Amino acid sequence: MKASHNAWLMKSYRLFQSLKSKSVSMTTTFSITRRVEFSETDLAGIMHFTNFYRWMEICEHEFLRSLGLSVDMEDENGRFGWPRVKTSCRFKRPLRFEEEVEVKLIITEVRDRSISYAFQFWKEEDGERVKAAVGEVVAACVRFDQASSTMTPIMIPEVVTSKLNA
């Protein structure tokens, strides 16, 4: 078990290192609004930390859909998608049951083989708009080989870059 886990870690590290190539800075933004559901909270009525990651992913999916794209696509060379190679979230204020929250996605960088997103979680507190959390996601563009169950980093296809740059 440990050997296979170490092999997986090394593959992930090499994938992440291969993404460090030419980059382009961008400031594209996209927002969604969500309400904290009871099922997303803990016993204290505060949103469980794992849901911040779910909401970042939901926001990213909605952003891509708004461009006519998806996290799971196919082109003439086969199926490609966007696994996460880095994620983080810093929590500044709790989100509580029934609170309405704006999740703002900001594209911070587009490299040859990856896209970096920043996320901001905004809510109203005592009549003021306050930042409840900030997050980051780096998604790698990979080709899926179903026969070998492997993922190989690829250049972001033109169908994606053309819509990101539009």
MDAnalysis code that builds the backbone (N, CA, C; Angstrom):
import MDAnalysis as mda
import numpy as np

u = mda.Universe.empty(498, n_residues=166, atom_resindex=np.repeat(np.arange(166), 3), trajectory=True)
u.add_TopologyAttr("name", ["N", "CA", "C"] * 166)
u.add_TopologyAttr("resid", np.arange(1, 167))
u.add_TopologyAttr("resname", ["MET", "LYS", "ALA", "SER", "HIS", "ASN", "ALA", "TRP", "LEU", "MET", "LYS", "SER", "TYR", "ARG", "LEU", "PHE", "GLN", "SER", "LEU", "LYS", "SER", "LYS", "SER", "VAL", "SER", "MET", "THR", "THR", "THR", "PHE", "SER", "ILE", "THR", "ARG", "ARG", "VAL", "GLU", "PHE", "SER", "GLU", "THR", "ASP", "LEU", "ALA", "GLY", "ILE", "MET", "HIS", "PHE", "THR", "ASN", "PHE", "TYR", "ARG", "TRP", "MET", "GLU", "ILE", "CYS", "GLU", "HIS", "GLU", "PHE", "LEU", "ARG", "SER", "LEU", "GLY", "LEU", "SER", "VAL", "ASP", "MET", "GLU", "ASP", "GLU", "ASN", "GLY", "ARG", "PHE", "GLY", "TRP", "PRO", "ARG", "VAL", "LYS", "THR", "SER", "CYS", "ARG", "PHE", "LYS", "ARG", "PRO", "LEU", "ARG", "PHE", "GLU", "GLU", "GLU", "VAL", "GLU", "VAL", "LYS", "LEU", "ILE", "ILE", "THR", "GLU", "VAL", "ARG", "ASP", "ARG", "SER", "ILE", "SER", "TYR", "ALA", "PHE", "GLN", "PHE", "TRP", "LYS", "GLU", "GLU", "ASP", "GLY", "GLU", "ARG", "VAL", "LYS", "ALA", "ALA", "VAL", "GLY", "GLU", "VAL", "VAL", "ALA", "ALA", "CYS", "VAL", "ARG", "PHE", "ASP", "GLN", "ALA", "SER", "SER", "THR", "MET", "THR", "PRO", "ILE", "MET", "ILE", "PRO", "GLU", "VAL", "VAL", "THR", "SER", "LYS", "LEU", "ASN", "ALA"])
u.atoms.positions = np.array([
    [0.829, -1.198, 0.000],
    [0.000, 0.000, 0.000],
    [0.869, 1.255, 0.000],
    [1.904, 1.277, 0.848],
    [2.741, 2.462, 0.944],
    [3.478, 2.731, -0.363],
    [3.956, 1.686, -1.036],
    [4.673, 1.862, -2.302],
    [3.765, 2.450, -3.363],
    [2.514, 1.972, -3.450],
    [1.592, 2.513, -4.456],
    [1.217, 3.949, -4.127],
    [1.096, 4.265, -2.831],
    [0.795, 5.646, -2.438],
    [1.961, 6.565, -2.802],
    [3.189, 6.116, -2.546],
    [4.369, 6.917, -2.897],
    [4.461, 7.110, -4.399],
    [4.143, 6.077, -5.182],
    [4.157, 6.203, -6.644],
    [3.122, 7.229, -7.089],
    [1.944, 7.188, -6.472],
    [0.904, 8.158, -6.801],
    [1.363, 9.578, -6.462],
    [2.001, 9.749, -5.297],
    [2.499, 11.069, -4.906],
    [3.536, 11.577, -5.905],
    [4.431, 10.714, -6.338],
    [5.458, 11.121, -7.305],
    [4.830, 11.503, -8.639],
    [3.824, 10.748, -9.102],
    [3.128, 11.097, -10.343],
    [2.457, 12.461, -10.211],
    [1.800, 12.694, -9.070],
    [1.130, 13.980, -8.838],
    [2.141, 15.123, -8.826],
    [3.291, 14.902, -8.188],
    [4.328, 15.924, -8.129],
    [4.854, 16.227, -9.529],
    [5.131, 15.177, -10.326],
    [5.626, 15.395, -11.695],
    [4.591, 16.119, -12.536],
    [3.304, 15.774, -12.359],
    [2.242, 16.460, -13.081],
    [2.247, 17.941, -12.726],
    [2.313, 18.249, -11.422],
    [2.316, 19.641, -10.987],
    [3.533, 20.382, -11.542],
    [4.716, 19.754, -11.521],
    [5.930, 20.387, -12.033],
    [5.836, 20.641, -13.530],
    [5.183, 19.725, -14.265],
    [5.075, 19.891, -15.717],
    [4.187, 21.068, -16.089],
    [3.383, 21.532, -15.140],
    [2.482, 22.646, -15.425],
    [3.184, 23.992, -15.340],
    [4.406, 24.020, -14.830],
    [5.128, 25.269, -14.645],
    [5.806, 25.673, -15.945],
    [5.021, 26.190, -16.846],
    [5.542, 26.671, -18.120],
    [4.983, 28.064, -18.356],
    [4.933, 28.471, -19.589],
    [4.467, 29.816, -19.935],
    [3.133, 30.133, -19.260],
    [3.005, 31.332, -18.734],
    [1.747, 31.695, -18.097],
    [1.261, 33.041, -18.615],
    [-0.037, 33.218, -18.529],
    [-0.684, 34.464, -18.917],
    [-1.561, 34.884, -17.750],
    [-1.406, 36.107, -17.292],
    [-2.256, 36.596, -16.205],
    [-3.590, 37.051, -16.776],
    [-4.643, 36.798, -16.033],
    [-5.984, 37.190, -16.456],
    [-6.728, 37.745, -15.254],
    [-7.767, 38.502, -15.521],
    [-8.597, 39.003, -14.429],
    [-10.076, 38.741, -14.709],
    [-10.395, 37.660, -15.396],
    [-11.773, 37.286, -15.641],
    [-12.429, 36.934, -14.306],
    [-13.661, 37.426, -14.107],
    [-14.385, 37.114, -12.877],
    [-15.767, 36.549, -13.208],
    [-16.319, 35.821, -12.256],
    [-17.635, 35.217, -12.389],
    [-18.159, 35.004, -10.973],
    [-19.451, 35.207, -10.751],
    [-20.021, 35.048, -9.412],
    [-21.304, 34.244, -9.439],
    [-21.517, 33.521, -8.345],
    [-22.807, 32.867, -8.095],
    [-23.246, 33.243, -6.685],
    [-24.527, 33.119, -6.432],
    [-25.057, 33.367, -5.093],
    [-25.716, 32.086, -4.611],
    [-25.403, 31.725, -3.385],
    [-25.957, 30.514, -2.772],
    [-26.428, 30.840, -1.361],
    [-27.339, 30.015, -0.880],
    [-27.805, 30.116, 0.500],
    [-27.313, 28.880, 1.238],
    [-26.802, 29.067, 2.446],
    [-26.314, 27.941, 3.232],
    [-27.506, 27.069, 3.610],
    [-27.451, 25.819, 3.198],
    [-28.512, 24.852, 3.472],
    [-28.261, 24.168, 4.825],
    [-29.341, 23.703, 5.447],
    [-29.221, 23.019, 6.738],
    [-28.285, 21.819, 6.635],
    [-28.365, 21.081, 5.529],
    [-27.544, 19.873, 5.358],
    [-26.054, 20.189, 5.221],
    [-25.702, 21.447, 5.012],
    [-24.306, 21.852, 4.854],
    [-23.676, 22.329, 6.166],
    [-24.466, 22.283, 7.236],
    [-23.987, 22.827, 8.509],
    [-23.662, 21.724, 9.509],
    [-22.910, 22.127, 10.533],
    [-22.619, 21.222, 11.647],
    [-23.641, 21.466, 12.757],
    [-23.429, 20.876, 13.929],
    [-24.388, 21.012, 15.023],
    [-24.534, 22.443, 15.529],
    [-23.529, 23.270, 15.284],
    [-23.592, 24.671, 15.716],
    [-24.279, 25.560, 14.673],
    [-24.715, 24.969, 13.554],
    [-25.369, 25.755, 12.508],
    [-24.389, 26.490, 11.605],
    [-23.118, 26.114, 11.663],
    [-22.078, 26.741, 10.852],
    [-21.741, 25.815, 9.690],
    [-21.545, 26.393, 8.508],
    [-21.238, 25.585, 7.343],
    [-19.940, 24.806, 7.558],
    [-19.995, 23.495, 7.306],
    [-18.828, 22.630, 7.458],
    [-17.772, 23.030, 6.428],
    [-16.508, 22.981, 6.832],
    [-15.425, 23.475, 5.976],
    [-15.366, 22.786, 4.617],
    [-15.757, 21.526, 4.524],
    [-15.677, 20.820, 3.242],
    [-16.589, 21.442, 2.187],
    [-17.644, 22.102, 2.627],
    [-18.575, 22.701, 1.673],
    [-17.999, 23.924, 0.970],
    [-17.009, 24.568, 1.579],
    [-16.345, 25.665, 0.869],
    [-15.701, 25.128, -0.399],
    [-15.079, 23.964, -0.321],
    [-14.453, 23.343, -1.493],
    [-15.515, 22.934, -2.516],
    [-16.624, 22.394, -2.048],
    [-17.713, 22.041, -2.958],
    [-18.230, 23.285, -3.676],
    [-18.408, 24.387, -2.938],
    [-18.924, 25.607, -3.542],
    [-17.938, 26.193, -4.551],
    [-16.633, 26.090, -4.273],
    [-15.649, 26.559, -5.255],
    [-15.784, 25.751, -6.541],
    [-15.936, 24.452, -6.402],
    [-16.077, 23.602, -7.578],
    [-17.377, 23.897, -8.319],
    [-18.467, 24.090, -7.595],
    [-19.746, 24.430, -8.221],
    [-19.624, 25.738, -8.998],
    [-18.972, 26.730, -8.400],
    [-18.786, 28.023, -9.065],
    [-17.956, 27.852, -10.337],
    [-16.891, 27.064, -10.252],
    [-16.061, 26.811, -11.441],
    [-16.884, 26.126, -12.537],
    [-17.679, 25.121, -12.180],
    [-18.501, 24.420, -13.166],
    [-19.488, 25.376, -13.827],
    [-20.131, 26.228, -13.034],
    [-21.088, 27.177, -13.598],
    [-20.386, 28.183, -14.499],
    [-19.168, 28.612, -14.116],
    [-18.393, 29.509, -14.959],
    [-18.106, 28.852, -16.305],
    [-17.606, 27.631, -16.276],
    [-17.296, 26.931, -17.528],
    [-18.554, 26.729, -18.373],
    [-19.672, 26.351, -17.732],
    [-20.929, 26.192, -18.469],
    [-21.358, 27.503, -19.122],
    [-21.106, 28.630, -18.445],
    [-21.491, 29.937, -19.007],
    [-20.729, 30.226, -20.296],
    [-19.587, 29.551, -20.487],
    [-18.783, 29.706, -21.702],
    [-19.063, 28.597, -22.714],
    [-19.985, 27.692, -22.395],
    [-20.258, 26.563, -23.271],
    [-19.235, 25.449, -23.115],
    [-18.543, 25.420, -21.968],
    [-17.507, 24.423, -21.702],
    [-17.939, 23.530, -20.538],
    [-17.086, 22.567, -20.189],
    [-17.349, 21.666, -19.074],
    [-16.029, 21.221, -18.473],
    [-16.081, 20.593, -17.304],
    [-14.869, 20.032, -16.714],
    [-14.556, 18.663, -17.309],
    [-15.447, 18.116, -18.080],
    [-15.255, 16.828, -18.748],
    [-15.679, 17.005, -20.199],
    [-14.686, 17.106, -21.088],
    [-14.971, 17.402, -22.493],
    [-14.306, 16.373, -23.402],
    [-14.677, 16.442, -24.670],
    [-14.079, 15.567, -25.664],
    [-13.795, 16.387, -26.914],
    [-12.640, 16.134, -27.522],
    [-12.305, 16.738, -28.802],
    [-11.859, 15.629, -29.752],
    [-11.279, 16.012, -30.890],
    [-10.870, 15.015, -31.881],
    [-9.804, 14.049, -31.364],
    [-9.115, 14.404, -30.286],
    [-8.074, 13.545, -29.712],
    [-8.550, 12.720, -28.520],
    [-9.812, 12.861, -28.141],
    [-10.349, 12.086, -27.029],
    [-10.828, 12.956, -25.881],
    [-10.980, 12.323, -24.744],
    [-11.549, 12.962, -23.557],
    [-10.471, 13.700, -22.773],
    [-10.813, 14.927, -22.310],
    [-9.903, 15.668, -21.440],
    [-10.695, 16.334, -20.328],
    [-9.989, 16.684, -19.246],
    [-10.652, 17.290, -18.103],
    [-9.673, 18.040, -17.225],
    [-10.145, 18.380, -16.022],
    [-9.459, 19.332, -15.158],
    [-9.317, 18.840, -13.719],
    [-8.497, 17.846, -13.430],
    [-8.300, 17.470, -12.030],
    [-7.581, 18.581, -11.264],
    [-7.835, 18.651, -9.978],
    [-7.193, 19.662, -9.132],
    [-5.810, 19.163, -8.736],
    [-4.836, 20.049, -8.836],
    [-3.480, 19.708, -8.389],
    [-3.087, 20.521, -7.164],
    [-3.899, 21.534, -6.839],
    [-3.638, 22.333, -5.645],
    [-4.950, 22.993, -5.222],
    [-5.226, 22.943, -3.918],
    [-6.395, 23.646, -3.384],
    [-6.052, 24.192, -2.003],
    [-6.698, 25.284, -1.661],
    [-6.571, 25.815, -0.306],
    [-7.782, 26.690, -0.025],
    [-8.055, 26.876, 1.246],
    [-9.121, 27.778, 1.659],
    [-8.775, 28.330, 3.027],
    [-8.906, 29.638, 3.152],
    [-8.667, 30.298, 4.444],
    [-10.001, 30.869, 4.923],
    [-10.367, 30.497, 6.136],
    [-11.666, 30.855, 6.681],
    [-11.520, 32.071, 7.589],
    [-12.289, 33.125, 7.291],
    [-12.187, 34.361, 8.055],
    [-13.376, 34.570, 8.988],
    [-14.567, 34.177, 8.512],
    [-15.791, 34.310, 9.299],
    [-16.666, 33.096, 9.017],
    [-17.448, 32.653, 9.987],
    [-18.312, 31.497, 9.743],
    [-19.469, 31.859, 8.810],
    [-19.893, 30.890, 8.037],
    [-21.129, 31.012, 7.264],
    [-22.168, 30.182, 7.995],
    [-23.340, 30.782, 8.225],
    [-24.362, 30.138, 9.044],
    [-25.576, 29.742, 8.204],
    [-26.320, 28.796, 8.725],
    [-27.546, 28.340, 8.091],
    [-28.407, 29.527, 7.673],
    [-28.911, 29.479, 6.439],
    [-29.790, 30.482, 5.822],
    [-29.073, 31.732, 5.319],
    [-27.784, 31.911, 5.602],
    [-27.100, 33.100, 5.085],
    [-26.936, 32.993, 3.572],
    [-27.088, 34.139, 2.913],
    [-26.869, 34.219, 1.474],
    [-25.419, 34.627, 1.246],
    [-24.759, 33.924, 0.329],
    [-23.327, 34.097, 0.119],
    [-23.043, 34.268, -1.366],
    [-22.213, 35.251, -1.689],
    [-21.713, 35.389, -3.057],
    [-20.372, 34.667, -3.128],
    [-20.246, 33.768, -4.090],
    [-18.976, 33.091, -4.351],
    [-18.437, 33.693, -5.635],
    [-17.297, 34.347, -5.525],
    [-16.698, 35.041, -6.671],
    [-15.466, 34.274, -7.135],
    [-15.437, 33.912, -8.418],
    [-14.306, 33.236, -9.047],
    [-13.499, 34.281, -9.806],
    [-12.199, 34.221, -9.662],
    [-11.294, 35.111, -10.395],
    [-10.226, 34.241, -11.041],
    [-10.104, 34.310, -12.367],
    [-9.004, 33.597, -13.017],
    [-7.750, 34.426, -12.759],
    [-6.788, 33.836, -12.070],
    [-5.564, 34.567, -11.732],
    [-4.429, 34.268, -12.693],
    [-4.486, 33.085, -13.342],
    [-3.406, 32.740, -14.252],
    [-3.842, 31.595, -15.163],
    [-3.465, 31.705, -16.421],
    [-3.652, 30.606, -17.366],
    [-2.280, 30.256, -17.902],
    [-1.872, 29.037, -17.636],
    [-0.600, 28.524, -18.153],
    [-0.894, 27.626, -19.345],
    [0.141, 27.079, -19.953],
    [-0.054, 26.180, -21.088],
    [-0.924, 24.984, -20.743],
    [-0.786, 24.477, -19.508],
    [-1.447, 23.240, -19.117],
    [-2.297, 23.349, -17.847],
    [-2.544, 24.553, -17.360],
    [-3.328, 24.689, -16.128],
    [-4.000, 26.051, -16.043],
    [-5.015, 26.103, -15.202],
    [-5.720, 27.353, -14.899],
    [-5.739, 27.510, -13.387],
    [-5.410, 28.706, -12.911],
    [-5.453, 29.016, -11.479],
    [-6.631, 29.942, -11.209],
    [-7.398, 29.571, -10.203],
    [-8.556, 30.359, -9.794],
    [-8.373, 30.832, -8.359],
    [-8.811, 32.040, -8.081],
    [-8.971, 32.524, -6.709],
    [-10.477, 32.602, -6.462],
    [-10.873, 32.375, -5.230],
    [-12.284, 32.448, -4.857],
    [-12.433, 33.346, -3.640],
    [-13.514, 34.112, -3.638],
    [-13.857, 34.951, -2.490],
    [-15.297, 34.637, -2.097],
    [-15.526, 34.503, -0.800],
    [-16.859, 34.239, -0.259],
    [-17.296, 35.499, 0.484],
    [-18.373, 36.142, -0.001],
    [-18.851, 37.393, 0.572],
    [-20.230, 37.192, 1.197],
    [-20.459, 37.867, 2.342],
    [-21.766, 37.823, 2.991],
    [-22.039, 39.165, 3.655],
    [-23.280, 39.355, 4.049],
    [-23.675, 40.540, 4.810],
    [-23.568, 40.212, 6.293],
    [-22.965, 41.143, 7.042],
    [-22.845, 40.968, 8.492],
    [-23.004, 42.334, 9.141],
    [-24.044, 42.476, 9.944],
    [-24.327, 43.752, 10.604],
    [-24.412, 44.899, 9.603],
    [-25.052, 44.638, 8.468],
    [-25.251, 45.672, 7.450],
    [-24.049, 45.958, 6.581],
    [-22.970, 45.228, 6.761],
    [-21.762, 45.421, 5.950],
    [-21.467, 44.177, 5.134],
    [-20.916, 44.397, 3.949],
    [-20.455, 43.278, 3.125],
    [-19.060, 42.887, 3.612],
    [-18.899, 41.617, 4.008],
    [-17.624, 41.161, 4.551],
    [-17.175, 39.890, 3.835],
    [-15.863, 39.723, 3.797],
    [-15.279, 38.536, 3.186],
    [-15.234, 37.435, 4.238],
    [-15.894, 36.318, 3.957],
    [-15.963, 35.209, 4.906],
    [-14.842, 34.199, 4.696],
    [-14.361, 34.085, 3.456],
    [-13.294, 33.126, 3.170],
    [-12.660, 33.460, 1.834],
    [-11.446, 32.961, 1.642],
    [-10.763, 33.053, 0.353],
    [-10.190, 31.675, 0.032],
    [-10.219, 31.323, -1.233],
    [-9.717, 30.016, -1.631],
    [-8.925, 30.096, -2.914],
    [-8.273, 28.995, -3.220],
    [-7.476, 28.895, -4.434],
    [-7.605, 27.478, -4.973],
    [-7.688, 27.369, -6.287],
    [-7.702, 26.078, -6.963],
    [-6.812, 26.186, -8.190],
    [-5.943, 25.195, -8.377],
    [-5.192, 25.059, -9.624],
    [-5.685, 23.775, -10.267],
    [-6.201, 23.887, -11.497],
    [-6.724, 22.741, -12.231],
    [-5.823, 22.480, -13.429],
    [-5.373, 21.247, -13.559],
    [-4.516, 20.850, -14.678],
    [-5.379, 20.347, -15.823],
    [-4.959, 20.613, -17.043],
    [-5.639, 20.075, -18.211],
    [-4.970, 18.749, -18.561],
    [-5.751, 17.673, -18.539],
    [-5.189, 16.342, -18.801],
    [-6.049, 15.573, -19.795],
    [-5.391, 14.685, -20.490],
    [-6.070, 13.743, -21.372],
    [-6.276, 12.456, -20.578],
    [-7.479, 11.896, -20.641],
    [-7.790, 10.645, -19.953],
    [-7.579, 9.479, -20.909],
    [-6.799, 8.511, -20.496],
    [-6.637, 7.279, -21.250],
    [-7.376, 6.194, -20.486],
    [-8.563, 5.846, -20.973],
    [-9.396, 4.884, -20.257],
    [-8.791, 3.486, -20.257],
    [-8.046, 3.130, -21.298],
    [-7.457, 1.793, -21.368],
    [-6.449, 1.569, -20.243],
    [-5.637, 2.591, -19.956],
    [-4.610, 2.450, -18.922],
    [-4.977, 3.142, -17.610],
    [-6.132, 3.796, -17.579],
    [-6.575, 4.558, -16.403],
    [-5.542, 5.601, -15.978],
    [-4.948, 6.270, -16.960],
    [-3.957, 7.296, -16.656],
    [-4.429, 8.656, -17.148],
    [-3.796, 9.669, -16.592],
    [-4.022, 11.046, -17.016],
    [-2.677, 11.611, -17.454],
    [-2.671, 12.293, -18.591],
    [-1.450, 12.886, -19.112],
    [-1.679, 14.382, -19.297],
    [-0.803, 15.232, -18.758],
    [-0.970, 16.680, -18.965],
    [-0.898, 17.018, -20.448],
    [-1.791, 17.910, -20.873],
    [-1.799, 18.362, -22.266],
    [-1.894, 19.881, -22.302],
    [-1.536, 20.446, -23.435],
    [-1.755, 21.875, -23.652],
    [-3.262, 22.120, -23.614],
    [-3.674, 23.230, -23.058],
    [-5.106, 23.548, -23.026],
    [-5.585, 23.676, -24.471],
    [-6.604, 22.909, -24.856],
    [-7.088, 22.946, -26.238],
    [-7.598, 24.340, -26.632],
    [-7.486, 24.623, -27.912],
    [-7.882, 25.918, -28.458],
    [-9.355, 26.212, -28.217],
    [-10.199, 25.170, -28.198],
    [-11.617, 25.373, -27.955],
    [-11.843, 26.020, -26.580],
    [-10.944, 25.747, -25.633],
    [-11.044, 26.333, -24.296],
    [-10.400, 27.717, -24.265],
    [-9.166, 27.829, -24.762],
    [-8.469, 29.124, -24.698],
    [-9.195, 30.206, -25.476],
    [-9.816, 29.839, -26.598],
    [-10.533, 30.849, -27.390],
    [-11.707, 31.429, -26.603],
    [-12.367, 30.599, -25.809],
    [-13.506, 31.086, -25.019],
    [-13.051, 31.841, -23.780],
    [-11.923, 31.442, -23.203],
    [-11.374, 32.163, -22.054],
    [-10.894, 33.554, -22.460],
    [-10.385, 33.661, -23.686],
    [-9.819, 34.936, -24.159],
    [-10.852, 35.829, -24.834],
    [-12.078, 35.326, -25.028],
    [-13.103, 36.111, -25.731],
    [-13.596, 37.274, -24.903],
])
